[in-house]
Structures are given as C-alpha cells and as structure tokens.
Amino acid sequence: MVAANVHVPAPARYRHRMASGAARRRSETMLVTTFDGESRRRHPDELIVEEPMTVQLDGVVVSTTMRTPGNDYELAVGFCLTEGLLAGAPVTGVRYCATGPAVESAFNVVTVDTGGRAPAPTPRLGTTTSSCGLCGSEAIETLCDRLTFLPETPQIAIGVLAAIPDAVQAAQGLFEATGAVHAAAAFEPSGELLVVREDVGRHNAVDKVIGRMLLDGRLPAAGMGLFVSGRASFELVQKAWAAGFGTLVAVSAPTSLAVHTARRAGLTLAGFVRGSRVNIYAPERAPGT
C-alpha cells in the first residue's frame, strides 16, 4: 500500500495569506486591449498566476516546478508518489520550507517528510516546467518497471465517461475566470466527482489530485477514474497507473506511447471525450464489446 491516512492542514498563517495576500493570488486582473475588426476595446482580463515551487523529500531538493499557487502540499505529495520517490513509505508530514520561516521563501518551498523511511532521493536533472512532466527523467522504462499490472475491476460505463468533461467543467472556477488552466479530477464509477484540481500545468493538476487522494487514504484508486482536460501523454498514463486508477479520460488525443503504456498497465484509456463521442484506445476493444 502506498497510501497514508495523514491529515496535514495548511497552517493558519498560510490560509490567511491565501485569502488576502497578493503573493498567494491564483489569478491576477490586468488591463488588455481587444481588437475586433475596426473596433478597439480596453478592458480588464483575468490571468492565471504562475510561480515556481521547490519540492523537498526529507529535506533533499528533488524538483522545482512551475505551478499555480494553491494545494501545494497535495502537489508535492503527488509528485513524490508518482515519481516513485516514496517507494511505499508513509507520509508523516508536509510543511513549508524546512530551513526557516515559510514567508522567507514566499511559500514556494514544500517539504514532504517520511521520517527517513523513503529511499534517499535522486534530484531531477533539470527544472520541471508547467507544460512538461518528464523533464530530466533519464529512462521511461525505469518509471514503468516499478509498477505492476493493474487489478481487474468492472469497466466504467461509456455514458459515464462521456459525461465527465461537462461535470468537471462546471467545477472549473479558475478556467472560467482565466481560460488558461488545466483541470484534473478523480471520479467514482458512478460519475461522482471526488476531487477536482486546476493548475497552469496538466501534470501539476494531476499530482494535486493524486496527492489529495493519498493524504485522504484513498490510494490505490482501484476501479476509479482520472480525468484530464488536455491530451493523454505517456506521463499522465504513468501517473494514473502509479496511483492505481483503472481508467483515464482525456478530452484530446493520446500519444501512441500513452496507448502502449495503458495497454501494458491494463488501464482503460479514453480520448477525444467530447459531447457523446468517446474513443477507447486501451484495452484494444471497448468496454462491453
């Protein structure tokens, strides 16, 4: 089991800054000029905030990622899980900045603690951008070889998969305000949404969902589905696999490597899920056929 039922609420000071501090805003209003044919209009526009966040595991830096502030603990925990850094060790705590007051690092350094039970981490070779999930990882096979074939669970109905994008969109407050963030969501076989997270990076949104699930003691996510608002890349399939999700739903196309990986995992991969349309890429035959 990789899950640890650890409740790590944000410090009161952090919650206050999230509510009122400009440094923690998730979006920012700026004036823009819109040209429409011969007309010109100046108006306020809501833009998503992007800031760097450094992730530490037991005090050792393992990555720096560009992300949308918010749910930082979940992002750090989800990243450590999906990168294989926990190796089954329970998370005993999550906090901002292990070397001094969090305010000194602008709440942009998060440390995940296992009490030294996780293997000594190997830092990534480079910075993780908000649009990239495997920056600096040396071998795809290393990520997959540590995972086993997913347990067989009942297939989620096609009608449920088709309805997920609209359900998630209704919960995307940041996207409605800015039009510049991705969403990820965990959902039950019935279609009930469990966790919805938004971020400027697809991989960050997924890690936030997985981190929340781990901290709530709900991993492995056997039989549950994971939704992503963009394409289904190899990295997202690998993250879903690592967390134990049996189904991955994407509104855009998968890559060929994503399909091969989903079939290797025994994971149902649905792409181009828009309106009533659903393409099933893995397994090779659609559920129920």
N, C-alpha and C positions, 0 to 999 in steps of 0.2 A: 504493500500500500504506500502510495506517495502522499496521501492527504494527511494533514494535521489539523485537528479542530482547534485552532488557535485564534482567539479574538484579539485583534490589535487595533483598537480605535485610534483615530488621529488625536494628537494632543490638542487640548483646548486652544492653545495659542495658534496652532496650525489651522484649526477650524475657524477661528476668528479672522485670520489673515485671508483664508479662502473666501470669507464672506465680504470683507471690507477692504483688504489690502490690494492696491493696484498691482503689486508684484505677482499676485496669485490669480489674476483675472484669466479666464479661459477664452475670452474674446475681447476685442477692442473696437470701438467705434471710430471710424476715420471718414473724413470728407473725400468723396470721389466725384469725378465729372463723367457723366454718361452722354455719349453722342448717339443720337437716334435719327439717322438721315440728316436733315438740315437743322434739327433742334439740338440743343445742348442743355443739360440739366446737372446742377451740382447738388449733391445730396449725401447724407450720412450712409455709410455702409458698415456692416458688422464683419470684422475679420477675425479669423481664428488665431490664437496665440500659440507660438511655438518656442519652446525653451529647452536647453539641454538638461539631462538628468543623468547623474552618475550612479551606477548600481554597484554596491559592495556586497560581498558574501563573506561573513565572518571577518569583516574589516579589510578584505582584499578587493581592490577595484577589478570588476570583471567586464564592465561595459559603460560607455557613455552613449545615450540615445537622445535624439530629438523627439520631444513629445509635447502634447497638450497638457498643461498642469491639471492636476486632479486625479484621484485614485492612484496616487504614486506608489503607495505600499503594494497595491494589487499588481501594478505593472512590474515592480521589482521582483515580487514573489513569482509571478507568472513567468517572467523571463528566466529566473533561476531554474524553475521546474522544466520548462520546455527546452532549455539548452542542456539539460541533463546534469546540471551542476549540483543539485540536491542529492542525487543518487539514492533516493529513498529516505534521506534524513528528514526528520520533522522540523518544521519552522518553529522556533521557540520565541521569536520576537522580530519586530520590524520597527525601525526608527529612522529619524532624520539624522544624518551626519554623526558619525561615531567619534569624531575628534574635537568637537566643540559645539557651541550653540548653533542650532539649525539656522537661525537668522543670518549667521555669518556666511553661510553657503546659499542664501536666498531660497532655502527649502528645495535645493536642487541636487542633494546627495542623499541617497537612501541606502541603509544597511540592512541586509537580511541576516538574521542570526540563527545558527543551528547549534550553538554551543560547541563548535568544532567537530560536530559529527559528520558534516558533509566533507567529501574529499577536498584537499587543497585545490582551490580553483585555478584554472589557467585563463588569464585575461584574453579577450578577443584581440586580434591583430590590429584592428582599427576601430573607428567610431561607427556606431550604428546610426544610420540616418532614419528619418521618419518614413522613408519610402522603401527601406531595404531591411530584409530580415536576416540575411546570412553574411553580412559584411565581415570579412576576416575569418570566417569559419573555413578550415582547411579541407575538410572532406565531408561530402554528403553522406557517404556510407557510414561514417562514424556516428552520425545522428540516428540513422535507421537501424544499425546493427544492435543498438542497445534496447530496441523495442521489440515486443513480441506480437504475434498475430492477435487482433482484437477478438474478444469472446463473441460468439454468435448471439445476437439479440433480435427481437422482432423488428422488421422493417417499418419505418415511419411512412404513413400513407402519403401518396403523391399529392393529394389535396391539401394535406397539412403543410408539406414542403412549399407548395405554390403560394400559400397564404402568409408565410413567414415574412417576406420582404415588406409587405404593407404593414404588418403588425409592428415590425421594428421601426419603420419609418415614422410611425405615429409617436414613437418614443425618442426620436432624434431631435431634441431641442437645439443642440449646437448646430446641427446641419441646417435646420430651418432658419437659424439666425445668420449663419455664415456661408453655407453651401460649400464648405471647404474641409469637412472632416469625414472620416470613415466610421463605420459602426461595426460592432461585433455583438453577438448575442448567443446565450445558451438557452435552449428551449427543450421542453418535455416532449415526448412522443405525441401528446395531445395537441401540441402547438402552443402551450402556455409558456410565455417568456419568463425566464428565471433571472437573468442578468443581462442588461444592455449597457454597453460602454462605447463612448466615442473618443476619437483621437485623430490628430492630423496624420498619423501613421497607421496603416492597416494592421501591422504586426503588433504595434503597441495596444491597439484596441483589443486584439485577441488575447494578448498577455494579461491585460487588465481583467478580462472575463475569467480567464483560467486562474489568475491569482485570487480573485474573489471566491471562486469555487473551491480552491484548495483551502483557503483560510476558513471557509464555512464547513469544511469536512465533507465536501460533495464530490471528491475525485477518488477513483476514476469515474468518469461520466458515462458509464456503460448504458447504452440504449438511448442516450440523449443526443440532441443535435446542436451543431455550432453553425451560426450564420455569419457571413462576411459580406460587406457591401461592395467589394470590388471583385477583381479576378481571383481565381483559386490557384495560387502559386504553390510550388513544392513546399516552401517554408510553412505556409498555412496548413497544408495537409499534415506535415510533420508535427506541428504544434497540436493540431486536433488529435492526432494519433497518440502523442505523448500524454495528453490529458485523458485519454480513454473514450473520446467521443466516437460514436458509431456512425455518425452522419455529418457531412459538411455541405452547407448550402451556400452558393455564391450567385450574385446577380449577373456576373460576367463570366467569361470563358475560363476554363482551366488551362494550364500548360500541359504538354504531353508528359513531362516528368511528374507533374502532380497526379495525373491519371495513373501512371505506372506505380507511383508510390501508394496511392489509395488502394489499388488492387493488391499490392504487396501487403498492405495492412489489414485488408478485409473491411475497409471503410467505404460506406456509400458516399459517392461524390456527385452532387447535383450542381449543374451550371446553367447559365442563362435562365435563371428562375425569375421570370417577369410575367406578370399577369397570370394566365393559365398555362404558360409554357414552362416546362421543366425538362432539361436534358440530363439523363443519368449516364455518367461516364464510368462509374465503377459501383458495383461489380459490372461485368460486361453485359449482363442482362438486367433490365429494370426490375425493381421490386414488384412482385406479383405476376411476373410473366414467366 
